[in-house]
Amino acid sequence: MLWQTKHRTFDFSLGGVIMGILNLTLDSFSDGGRFFNPDAAIAHALQMDADGAGIIDIGGESTRPGAVPVSQAEELARVIPIIEALSGRVKAVISVDTSKAAVARAAVEAGAGIINDVTALQGDPAMMQVAAESGAGVILMHMQGTPRTMQAAPHYGDVVAEVRDFFRQSAALALRSGIDPLRIAFDPGPGFGKTMEHNLKLLRHLSELCPSELPDRPMVWAVSRKNFLGKLIDDMTLIQRFWPTVALTSLGRELGAAVFRVHDVKANREALTMTEAILNA
């Protein structure tokens, strides 16, 4: 399985890839404000790169439940200087976590090779064209509602079938816009308009989520520190979600996930290495 980005093609037959999270925000659920200072952000990105991240995902707008959007100007001011500072300094491919076309365009021009959009390139009318012209890899994520409303009352008749159908429709739009199928990856969006039961069912049936029209596309596994982990272990403190995240990285690789979006790169990279050693023995 291959995934083309602007600067590198990932071959997942050789192993999964860790995507380290860099939040340039004041209100992200797990580390809001910790890396808002540019020097702290750059240092953290360099450390994630040294710890084995194959991708560094940089976002300037929180998408936690209830998050308030930031302006395009503010998001550009947060994200672009950091991408420019890291471009050429890290081995990892830089990803921009945005749903704004202008931010995505500027980020790719600054050195990003992946566009990670929680609206599956559909929140901004110009995003599909920007993505098609950019040559970047794209992540199409499923979300029910918006970050401000998504956790109010999530409801599905069949969450697996509905997410798969959303991927089919989103991929069709992307292909019609001129995006190469090898540049597409999918993210079922655990925690984005889902209950704990929905999250668990999607993760359990991960291998069934690719639409038949694109059966061999990588799945992004993005469960790091999320709220449902705290519910499962009956402890909502963030620090206690560290080991459940690591455990799910190992399980996720066994279930076929290819990209693991995490806050704690080193531990999850080691879990992935150990799991793949067993799977490939």
LINTAUR-V998892 format. One line per field, one symbol per residue. phi: phi as a letter, one per 40 degrees, with the letter a starting at -180 (. if undefined). psi: psi as a letter, one per 30 degrees, with the letter a starting at -180 (. if undefined). burial: b if it has 16 or more other C-alpha atoms within 10 Angstrom, else e. A space follows every 50 residues. Layout:
phi->???
psi->???
burial->???
This chain:
phi->.bbcbcbabcbcccicbcbccbccbbbccbadgcbccdcccccccccccc chccbbcbbbbcbcdgcccbcdccccccccccccccdgbbccccbbcabb cccccccccchcbbbbbccfgbcbdccdcdccccgccbbcbcacgbdcbc ccacaacaccccccccccccccccccchccdcccbbbcgdgbgacdccdc ccccbdcccccccbcbbcbcbbbdgcdccccccfaccccccccdcccccc ccccchcbbbcbcbccccccccccccccccc
psi->kkjkaefkkkjfffllkkjkkjjhlfglfehkfegekeeeeeeeeeeeee fgkfkjjkkgkkglkgkkllleeeeeeeeeeeeeffkffkflkkkkjlgk eeeeeeeeeffkfkjjjfghgffkffeeeeeeffgllkjjkkkjalefff geikkkejeeeeeeeeeeeeeeeeeffgkkfffklkjfhkfihkleeeee eeeehefgfklffifhkkkkjigkglefeeeeghjgkefffeeeeeefee eeeefglekjjlejeeeeeeeeeeeeeeeg.
burial->ebbbbbbeebebeebbbbbbbbbbbebbbbbeebbbeeeebbebbbbbbe bbbbbbbbbbbbbbbebeeeeeeebbebbbebbbebbeebbbbbbbbbbb bbbbbbbbebbbbbbbbbbbbbbeeebbbbbbebbbbbbbbbbbebbeeb beeeeeeebbeebbbbbbebbebbeebebbbbbbbbbbbbbbbbbeebbe ebbeebeebbbeebebbbbbbbbbbbbbbbeeeeebeeeebbebbbebbb bbbeebbbbbbbbbbbbbbbbbbebbeeeee
